[in-house]
Amino acid sequence: MIAEMINDALKPAASTVEAAGEPEPRWPAAIAVLAAGGLYAALPESLTLGPRWFFPSIVLALLIPTVVSHHVGKHALNSIFGFAVDGVLTLELILSVALLIAALPTRKEAPPELLFSAASLWSSNILVFALWYWRLDAGGPHQRDRRAAHTNGAFLFPQITMSRDALKKTGQENWSPTFIDYLFLAFNTSTAFSPTDVAVLAGWAKVLMMLQSLLSLLIIALLAARAVNIL
């Protein structure tokens, strides 16, 4: 299912589309990528695969052409680099969680370091999955920019259910989700282990949210709780 969504995001948009408003700014997503890479670099070396700078360097090397390809209008290339960035961030997150679980029985890390590592990985979990939701929903950010308003997608945001008059009264007649909306969704998923005001419609989104909730549960319920107990 996710592969189909990636293919849809890479397809060229139709030549006849409804006029849209201002395109969504990409800098919040870029900041999220840098923050996730920074959180990984701050982890203890026992929780990283190879040198701590290895994965962040790959992320930075992929982020630069991602930004450049967007500014020059190469949207298919931008999507490819964007998916590569998200893939590397996801890989480093899963590897670090696995290493943290493996480190618990040996107690190699001091309790404060375990707490810091758990907090860093929990924050990375939010950022990484927010990037996935933002990149995949409704064909990706470029496809959403080409529409006058967001009326369908993998997530049923409250604005989609509002009438046209209600949207006009609240100044959201051309509303479309931005990275902040997906960050809010990812935060709720990691905190409440479920969406709050947003219903999940697509199968790929449900799979990703289950994976995010599982990682969050491992970090919070198993790792952080164990670290507190041995303080």
C-alpha positions in Angstrom: 0.0 0.0 0.0 2.8 2.4 0.9 4.5 1.6 -2.4 1.4 2.5 -4.3 1.3 5.8 -2.5 4.9 6.5 -3.3 4.2 5.7 -7.0 1.2 8.1 -6.9 3.4 10.8 -5.5 5.9 10.4 -8.3 3.4 10.5 -11.0 3.2 13.8 -12.9 0.1 15.9 -12.0 -2.7 16.3 -14.5 -2.4 19.2 -16.8 -5.8 20.6 -15.8 -6.1 21.4 -12.2 -8.0 23.9 -10.2 -6.1 27.0 -9.3 -4.6 26.9 -5.9 -3.4 29.5 -3.4 0.1 30.1 -2.0 2.2 26.9 -2.0 2.9 25.3 1.3 6.3 26.4 2.8 8.8 23.5 3.0 11.0 24.9 5.7 9.1 23.3 8.7 9.7 19.8 7.1 13.4 20.7 6.5 13.8 21.8 10.2 12.1 18.5 11.3 14.7 16.5 9.2 17.6 18.4 10.7 16.1 18.0 14.2 15.7 14.3 13.8 19.3 14.0 12.5 20.5 16.1 15.5 18.7 14.0 18.0 20.4 10.9 16.5 23.8 12.5 16.7 23.2 13.3 20.4 22.6 9.7 21.3 25.4 7.7 23.1 27.6 5.8 20.8 26.3 2.5 22.1 22.9 3.4 20.6 24.2 4.3 17.2 25.4 2.1 14.3 28.9 3.2 13.5 30.1 6.8 14.2 27.3 9.1 15.4 27.9 11.4 12.5 27.4 8.7 9.9 23.6 8.7 9.5 23.2 12.5 10.0 25.8 13.0 7.2 23.7 10.9 4.9 20.6 12.7 5.8 22.2 16.1 5.2 23.7 14.9 1.9 20.2 13.9 0.7 18.4 16.9 2.1 20.5 19.4 0.1 19.4 18.0 -3.3 15.8 17.7 -1.9 15.7 21.4 -1.3 17.4 22.3 -4.5 15.2 20.1 -6.7 12.1 21.7 -5.1 13.3 25.3 -5.8 14.1 24.4 -9.5 10.8 22.8 -10.0 12.0 19.2 -10.4 9.1 17.7 -8.3 9.5 14.1 -9.2 13.2 14.3 -8.3 12.3 16.1 -5.1 9.9 13.3 -4.2 12.6 10.7 -4.7 15.1 12.5 -2.5 12.4 13.2 0.0 11.5 9.5 0.3 15.2 8.6 0.6 15.6 11.1 3.5 12.5 9.6 5.3 13.8 6.1 4.7 17.2 6.8 6.2 15.6 8.5 9.3 13.3 5.6 9.8 16.1 3.1 9.6 18.2 5.0 12.1 15.2 5.3 14.4 14.4 1.6 14.4 18.1 0.6 14.8 18.5 2.9 17.8 15.3 1.6 19.5 16.6 -2.0 19.0 20.0 -1.1 20.4 18.3 0.6 23.4 16.2 -2.5 24.1 19.4 -4.6 23.9 21.2 -2.3 26.2 18.7 -2.6 29.0 19.6 -6.1 30.4 23.3 -5.3 30.4 22.8 -1.9 32.1 25.7 -0.4 30.1 24.1 3.0 30.1 23.5 5.0 33.3 19.9 5.7 34.2 20.1 9.4 33.3 21.5 8.5 29.9 18.7 5.9 29.4 16.1 8.6 30.1 17.7 11.1 27.8 18.0 8.4 25.1 14.3 7.5 25.5 13.2 11.1 25.3 15.4 11.7 22.2 14.0 8.6 20.4 10.4 9.4 21.4 10.8 12.9 19.9 12.5 11.4 16.8 9.5 9.0 16.4 7.2 12.0 16.2 9.3 13.8 13.6 10.0 10.8 11.4 6.3 9.7 11.1 5.1 13.3 10.7 7.4 13.5 7.7 6.0 10.2 6.3 2.4 11.4 6.7 3.2 14.8 5.1 5.1 13.2 2.2 2.5 10.5 1.4 -1.0 12.1 2.1 -3.0 13.0 -1.0 0.0 12.5 -3.4 2.4 14.6 -1.3 2.9 18.3 -0.8 3.3 19.3 -4.4 0.1 17.6 -5.4 -1.7 19.2 -2.5 -0.4 22.6 -3.6 -2.0 22.1 -7.0 -5.5 21.9 -5.6 -7.6 24.9 -4.5 -8.7 23.0 -1.3 -8.0 19.7 0.4 -11.1 17.6 0.1 -9.8 14.1 0.3 -6.8 12.1 1.5 -5.7 9.4 3.9 -6.8 11.5 6.9 -10.2 13.0 7.6 -9.2 16.3 9.1 -12.0 18.3 10.8 -11.9 21.0 8.0 -12.9 18.4 5.4 -16.2 17.7 7.2 -17.1 21.4 7.6 -19.5 23.0 5.2 -18.4 25.6 2.6 -20.1 28.3 4.6 -18.5 27.3 7.8 -15.1 27.3 6.1 -15.7 30.7 4.7 -16.7 32.1 8.0 -13.5 30.8 9.6 -11.4 32.0 6.7 -10.4 28.4 5.7 -12.3 28.1 2.4 -9.0 27.2 0.7 -7.7 25.1 3.6 -5.1 22.5 3.0 -3.0 20.6 5.6 0.5 21.7 6.2 3.4 20.0 8.0 2.2 21.3 11.3 -1.1 19.4 10.9 0.8 16.2 10.3 3.2 16.9 13.2 0.1 17.4 15.5 -1.2 14.1 14.2 2.1 12.3 14.9 2.3 13.8 18.3 -1.1 12.6 19.3 -0.3 9.1 18.0 2.9 8.9 20.1 1.2 10.3 23.2 -2.3 8.8 23.1 -1.4 5.8 20.8 -4.3 6.8 18.6 -5.5 9.8 16.5 -7.6 12.3 18.3 -9.6 14.7 16.1 -8.4 13.1 12.8 -9.9 9.9 11.4 -7.6 7.5 9.5 -9.1 6.3 6.2 -6.3 4.7 4.1 -4.7 1.3 4.9 -1.2 2.5 4.5 -1.8 5.3 7.0 -3.2 2.8 9.6 -0.1 0.6 9.1 2.2 3.5 9.7 0.3 4.7 12.7 0.4 1.2 14.2 4.1 1.1 13.8 4.5 4.6 15.3 2.4 3.6 18.3 4.3 0.4 18.8 7.7 2.3 18.8 6.3 4.9 21.2 4.9 2.2 23.5 8.3 0.4 23.5 10.1 3.7 24.3 7.7 5.0 27.0 6.3 1.9 28.7 9.4 -0.4 28.6 12.5 1.8 28.3 11.7 5.0 30.2 9.8 3.1 32.9 12.8 0.7 33.4 15.2 3.6 33.6 13.2 5.3 36.3 13.0 2.1 38.3 16.8 1.7 38.4 17.5 5.3 39.4 
